[in-house]
Amino acid sequence: MKSDIHPKYAPVVFRDLASDTAFLTASTATSSKTIEWEDGNTYPLIEVEISSASHPFYTGKQRIMDSAGRVERFNARFKGFGAKK
């Protein structure tokens, strides 16, 4: 195997903007933003819009979609569209 071709892993803090939770992990991603972590060290900060802390699949809080209302609005909007004259 070739040496020095793999990216280097470093500790990074990911912060979920939706749930305002953060976690420290190793990643190859970097950022110019930094944050002081609970251990007193400063780490690069990567802000994400959604993570396992806020995703409905992991939290079990699914949003219920109003599919009946959507169908009725669609039918009302396109009523008679494509009808033969």
C-alpha positions in Angstrom: 0.0 0.0 0.0 1.1 3.5 -0.6 1.9 5.6 2.4 0.6 9.1 3.2 -2.3 8.9 0.8 -5.1 8.5 3.4 -6.6 11.6 5.1 -5.8 12.3 8.7 -8.6 12.0 11.3 -8.8 14.7 14.0 -11.3 15.5 16.7 -14.2 17.7 15.5 -17.4 18.9 17.2 -20.6 18.6 15.2 -23.5 20.8 16.4 -27.1 20.1 15.3 -28.8 23.4 14.6 -32.3 21.9 14.8 -31.9 20.4 18.3 -28.9 22.5 19.6 -27.0 19.3 20.6 -23.3 18.8 20.0 -21.0 15.8 19.9 -17.3 15.3 19.7 -16.0 12.7 17.2 -13.1 12.0 14.8 -13.5 13.2 11.3 -11.5 14.2 8.2 -13.7 17.3 7.8 -12.3 20.7 9.0 -13.7 24.1 9.7 -12.5 27.6 10.4 -15.0 27.9 13.2 -13.9 26.7 16.6 -15.6 25.8 20.0 -14.3 25.2 23.5 -15.5 21.8 24.5 -16.3 20.4 27.9 -12.8 19.2 28.5 -11.3 22.7 28.0 -9.8 22.0 24.6 -10.7 24.0 21.5 -11.9 21.9 18.5 -13.1 22.8 15.0 -16.9 23.2 14.8 -19.1 21.9 12.0 -22.7 23.0 12.1 -25.2 20.6 10.5 -28.9 21.2 9.9 -30.0 17.7 11.0 -28.5 14.8 12.8 -29.6 11.7 14.7 -30.6 14.0 17.5 -33.3 15.7 15.4 -34.1 13.3 12.5 -37.6 11.9 12.8 -36.4 8.4 12.1 -34.2 8.3 15.1 -36.4 10.4 17.5 -39.6 8.6 16.7 -41.5 11.9 16.2 -42.9 11.6 12.8 -44.9 14.5 11.3 -48.3 13.5 10.1 -49.0 14.7 6.6 -52.5 15.9 5.6 -52.7 13.6 2.5 -56.5 13.9 2.3 -56.4 17.6 2.2 -53.7 17.6 -0.4 -55.7 15.3 -2.7 -58.8 17.4 -2.4 -56.9 20.6 -3.2 -55.3 18.9 -6.2 -58.6 17.7 -7.5 -60.2 21.2 -7.0 -57.4 22.9 -8.8 -57.3 20.6 -11.8 -61.0 19.8 -12.0 -62.0 19.4 -15.6 -58.4 19.6 -16.9 -58.0 17.4 -19.9 -61.7 16.8 -20.3 -62.8 16.2 -23.9 -64.9 19.0 -25.4 
